[in-house]
Amino acid sequence: MTYSIVARDPTTGMLGVAVQSHYFSVGSVVTWARSGVGAVATQSFVEVSYGPLGLELMGAGKSAQEALESLLKSDPHSERRQVAMVDSKGNVAVHTGADCIPYAGHIVGEGFSAQANLMSNDTVWGSMKDSFERNTHLEFPERLAAALMAAETAGGDIRGSQSAAILVVEPTVKAHRWLGKVLELRVEDHPKPVEELTRLIRMHRAYQLADQAETLLQDGKYDESSRLYQRAVEYAQLDELNYWRALSLLKAGKKEHAEAILEQIYSKAPNWKRLTELLKQSGRLSD
């Protein structure tokens, strides 16, 4: 009783799946993906095995359509299932069984599929398709999340909202299956899970930039580091990101700017000042 989208990004080759449902922890059962192989959404009286087995078959060289057909043939309850797959070449396969609860349906676009069941109306999957095709200016995870928001705006799950998830993987096969995740976020229980998922994607962007800024800071590239920290803060207004930005500015010789930021942070929580003292003691921050 869920809506989801599976897709391959034509620009980067990344593969992804995103979902929302009035179901606790929907990401633990619906979303599956492996770098350089494919992505799967398995929903509606969920048979979880469509996820890992679909990836195994696509990893062995089967197309998305071949993998899905093989699994449907061996499932005695296939008419209850709704499953979508996309492979590393952008081939898409989707099945909405005749016994899925209305409103249920799917729609396929170039390199993606949007599907839903037990919806408030039959426009949900079309709204997801329109959103995904329209928002090509967005980064791939944000584009998937925007499709979920379009579904919610169109009416969404007839029972309401509870959880959401997104999983994005790299375009190339990795030596180990646990490698290659670009992004994996879950909202397990929330009154507005798609909005919360979108916020977490921005948070993830912020910390990605902060990690890059930290590397530059360690390499002595203080101006570059402070600029990346500034971008991170623009994504997520967090004291911690602003704190490390201030240290980059301090090391870049921009003392007054750094001190102004630090004093604001210290006024909120004195422990940040204690951290500065500890950094001085450790030798990481000079007098």
C-alpha positions in Angstrom: 0.0 0.0 0.0 2.7 2.3 -1.3 4.0 4.6 -4.0 7.5 4.5 -5.3 9.9 5.3 -8.2 12.9 3.4 -9.6 15.2 5.1 -12.0 18.6 5.4 -13.7 20.0 8.8 -13.9 21.0 9.3 -17.6 23.6 11.9 -16.7 25.6 10.1 -14.0 24.4 6.5 -14.5 23.4 6.3 -10.8 20.6 4.0 -9.9 18.0 4.8 -7.3 14.7 3.9 -5.7 12.5 6.1 -3.4 9.3 5.2 -1.6 6.6 6.5 0.8 3.8 4.5 2.6 1.5 4.5 5.5 3.6 1.6 6.9 6.2 1.6 9.6 9.8 1.5 8.3 8.9 1.0 4.6 12.5 1.3 3.5 13.4 -1.9 5.3 11.2 -4.0 2.9 10.6 -2.1 -0.4 13.9 -0.4 -1.5 16.7 -2.5 -3.0 19.7 -1.5 -5.1 23.2 -2.5 -6.0 25.9 -0.4 -7.6 26.3 -1.1 -11.3 23.5 -3.6 -11.3 20.0 -2.1 -10.7 17.3 -1.0 -8.4 14.1 -2.7 -7.2 10.9 -1.6 -5.5 8.8 -4.5 -4.2 5.4 -3.6 -2.7 1.7 -4.5 -2.3 1.5 -7.6 -0.1 5.2 -7.5 -0.2 7.3 -10.4 -1.2 10.7 -9.2 -0.1 12.7 -11.7 -2.1 11.9 -9.8 -5.3 14.5 -7.3 -4.1 17.6 -9.5 -3.5 16.7 -12.1 -6.1 16.0 -9.4 -8.7 19.5 -7.9 -8.1 21.1 -11.4 -8.3 19.5 -12.0 -11.7 20.4 -8.6 -13.1 23.9 -9.0 -11.6 24.2 -12.2 -13.5 23.4 -10.5 -16.8 19.6 -10.6 -17.0 17.8 -7.5 -18.1 15.2 -6.0 -15.7 12.4 -7.5 -17.8 14.0 -11.0 -17.8 14.6 -10.8 -14.1 11.1 -9.8 -13.2 9.5 -12.3 -15.5 11.5 -15.1 -14.0 10.5 -14.2 -10.5 6.8 -13.7 -11.4 6.7 -17.2 -12.9 7.8 -18.8 -9.6 5.4 -16.7 -7.4 2.0 -18.4 -6.8 0.7 -15.0 -5.6 2.0 -12.8 -8.3 -1.3 -11.1 -8.9 -1.0 -9.6 -5.4 2.4 -8.0 -6.1 3.5 -4.7 -7.5 7.2 -4.8 -8.4 9.4 -2.4 -10.5 13.0 -2.9 -11.6 15.6 -0.9 -13.5 18.9 -2.3 -14.6 22.3 -0.6 -15.2 21.4 0.1 -18.9 18.2 1.9 -18.0 15.9 -1.0 -19.0 12.7 -0.9 -17.0 10.3 -3.6 -16.0 7.1 -3.3 -13.9 4.2 -5.4 -12.8 1.0 -4.4 -11.1 -1.0 -7.6 -10.3 -4.7 -7.8 -10.9 -5.4 -8.3 -7.2 -3.6 -5.1 -6.1 -6.0 -2.9 -4.2 -7.3 0.1 -6.2 -6.3 2.7 -7.0 -3.3 0.8 -8.3 -1.2 1.3 -11.4 2.1 2.2 -12.9 3.6 4.3 -15.7 7.0 4.0 -17.4 9.3 6.7 -18.7 12.7 6.8 -20.2 14.9 4.9 -17.7 12.3 5.0 -14.8 9.0 3.7 -13.6 6.5 5.2 -11.1 4.0 2.8 -9.4 1.4 3.0 -6.6 -1.4 1.0 -5.0 -4.1 1.7 -2.5 -4.0 5.4 -3.5 -6.7 8.0 -3.0 -7.0 8.4 -6.8 -5.6 7.2 -10.1 -3.5 10.3 -10.9 -0.7 9.5 -8.4 1.7 7.6 -10.6 1.2 10.0 -13.5 2.0 12.9 -11.3 5.3 11.2 -10.3 6.2 10.7 -13.9 5.5 14.4 -14.8 7.6 15.5 -11.8 10.6 13.3 -12.7 10.6 14.4 -16.3 10.2 18.0 -15.4 12.8 18.4 -12.7 15.9 17.5 -14.8 17.7 20.5 -13.2 17.8 18.8 -9.8 20.4 16.4 -8.5 19.3 12.8 -8.8 18.3 12.2 -5.2 16.4 15.4 -5.0 14.7 14.5 -8.3 13.5 11.2 -6.8 12.3 13.0 -3.7 10.5 15.6 -5.8 8.6 12.7 -7.5 7.5 11.5 -4.1 6.3 14.9 -3.2 4.3 15.1 -6.4 2.6 11.9 -5.5 1.7 13.2 -2.0 0.4 16.4 -3.5 -1.8 14.4 -5.9 -3.4 12.6 -3.0 -1.0 9.8 -2.1 -1.8 6.8 0.1 -5.5 6.7 1.0 -4.5 5.9 4.6 -2.2 8.9 4.9 1.6 9.1 5.5 4.0 7.4 7.8 7.4 6.5 6.5 9.7 7.1 3.5 13.1 6.0 2.2 15.6 6.6 -0.6 18.5 4.5 -1.8 20.9 5.6 -4.5 24.0 3.7 -5.7 26.9 4.3 -8.0 26.8 3.4 -11.7 29.7 0.9 -11.7 30.0 -2.6 -10.1 32.1 -2.7 -7.0 34.4 -5.4 -5.7 32.2 -5.9 -2.6 28.4 -5.7 -2.6 28.3 -3.4 0.4 30.2 -0.7 -1.4 28.9 1.9 -3.8 26.1 3.4 -1.8 25.8 7.1 -2.7 22.9 7.7 -0.3 20.6 5.7 2.0 18.1 7.5 4.2 15.0 6.3 6.0 12.2 8.1 7.8 10.7 5.3 9.9 7.7 7.1 11.5 6.8 10.8 10.8 3.6 12.8 10.2 5.2 14.2 7.0 7.8 11.7 5.9 8.4 13.0 2.4 9.1 16.5 3.7 11.4 15.0 6.4 13.2 12.8 3.8 13.8 15.9 1.6 15.3 17.7 4.7 17.6 14.7 5.4 18.8 14.8 1.8 19.9 18.4 2.3 21.5 17.4 5.5 23.4 14.6 3.7 24.6 17.2 1.1 25.8 19.4 3.9 27.9 16.7 5.6 29.3 15.6 2.2 30.6 19.1 1.7 31.8 19.3 5.3 33.8 16.0 4.8 35.5 17.6 1.7 36.1 20.8 3.6 37.7 18.8 6.5 40.1 17.2 4.0 41.1 20.6 2.6 41.5 21.9 6.2 43.9 19.0 7.0 45.8 19.7 3.8 46.3 23.4 4.8 44.0 24.7 2.1 42.2 27.0 4.5 40.5 29.4 2.1 39.0 26.5 0.0 38.0 24.7 3.2 36.1 27.7 4.5 34.3 28.2 1.2 33.1 24.6 1.3 32.0 24.9 4.9 30.1 28.0 3.9 28.2 25.9 1.3 27.6 23.2 3.9 26.1 25.7 6.2 23.8 27.0 3.4 22.4 23.4 3.1 22.0 22.9 6.9 22.1 25.7 9.5 23.9 23.7 12.1 26.2 25.0 14.8 28.7 22.2 14.3 29.2 23.0 10.6 29.5 26.7 11.4 32.0 25.9 14.1 34.4 24.1 11.8 33.8 26.8 9.2 35.0 29.3 11.8 38.2 27.3 12.4 38.9 27.3 8.7 38.5 31.1 8.7 40.7 31.4 11.7 43.5 29.4 10.0 43.0 31.4 6.8 43.8 34.5 8.9 40.3 35.9 8.9 40.3 36.3 12.7 37.5 38.9 13.1 35.1 36.9 11.0 35.9 33.7 12.7 35.6 35.2 16.2 32.1 36.6 15.4 30.9 33.2 14.4 32.5 31.5 17.5 31.1 34.0 20.0 27.6 33.3 18.6 28.1 29.6 19.0 29.6 29.9 22.5 26.7 31.9 23.7 24.3 29.0 22.8 26.4 26.2 24.3 29.6 26.7 26.4 30.8 23.2 25.5 31.9 24.6 22.1 34.3 26.9 23.9 35.6 23.9 25.9 36.1 22.0 22.6 38.2 24.9 21.3 40.4 24.7 24.4 40.8 21.0 24.0 41.8 21.5 20.3 44.5 24.0 21.5 45.8 21.5 24.1 46.0 18.8 21.5 48.0 21.0 19.2 45.4 21.0 16.4 44.7 24.7 17.0 47.5 27.1 17.7 47.3 30.1 20.1 
